[in-house]
Amino acid sequence: MGRNELLAAMKDRMPERRYIHTIGVADTAIELATRFNLDTKKAETAGILHDSCKYADRVWMKEVIKGENMNPLLLEYHHELWHGPVGAYVAQREFHVEDEDLLNAIRYHTTGRANMSDLEKIIYIADMIEPNRQFSGVEELRKAAQELPLDELMSKCITHSIGFLISKGQPVFPDSFQCYNDILQKRRSNI
Ligand SMILES: Nc1ncnc2c1ncn2[C@@H]1O[C@H](COP(=O)(O)OP(=O)(O)O)[C@@H](O)[C@H]1O
């Protein structure tokens, strides 16, 4: 499926505001893929599909998580975390995406994880810094996205996300801590 067809499918599944965010993520993913010499088409597709299940029925998502033997820990955390893994399932089943890296970029776009691929990182980052996002610190992250190497940028983004959740007294999914630790250790071993 091409960009317009995929976007039309997303428009039917989400409110206008989320659809505008989706276009922002796809376009930012293309920019980041260009900057870091990655496949822009894959980045665009992952960006378009990343939130396909953001408004999916919760009972149905729970069934998919159980039925597809996804990480059972997901069910112990906020249901907002379900749309990534279930979105990867939908990308494969409904939109015939077979590329495992692209599916992982959708799967882990909310939490991150240890050993992320470059594509996974840029989708995580694009979701955070696309032009419609507004939060304190986003401008600094956008600037970093123009200047820093990918791992330093990812490190800043995951640190910001975890810090934000902690500041709000919210639980943090373990994959996010593992992402943080992994990237920190890799950066240290490069010094
Ligand atoms: N790593 C995480 N661990 C636990 N909860 C999280 C994590 N990331 C996000 N959340 C929860 O899920 C909600 C939605 O996250 P996300 O999908 O990134 O937001 P958005 O709606 O801004 O795209 C957050 O407000 C938070 O409550």
The ligand as a Gaussian input file, in Angstrom:
#p B3LYP/6-31G(d) Opt

LIG

0 1
 N        7.212000       3.797000      29.138000
 C        6.015000       3.889000      29.711000
 N        5.723000       3.198000      30.838000
 C        4.520000       3.271000      31.394000
 N        3.514000       4.044000      30.946000
 C        3.741000       4.772000      29.852000
 C        5.000000       4.733000      29.164000
 N        4.939000       5.554000      28.095000
 C        3.699000       6.065000      28.095000
 N        2.975000       5.606000      29.148000
 C        1.561000       5.920000      29.482000
 O        0.797000       5.869000      28.296000
 C        0.242000       7.145000      28.003000
 C        0.239000       7.371000      26.513000
 O        1.544000       7.290000      26.002000
 P        1.866000       7.652000      24.485000
 O        1.154000       6.669000      23.609000
 O        3.336000       7.818000      24.330000
 O        1.214000       9.061000      24.432000
 P        0.573000       9.945000      23.313000
 O       -0.907000       9.822000      23.514000
 O        1.088000      11.285000      23.707000
 O        1.047000       9.470000      21.967000
 C        1.087000       8.117000      28.826000
 O        0.383000       9.271000      29.173000
 C        1.429000       7.301000      30.055000
 O        0.336000       7.304000      30.954000

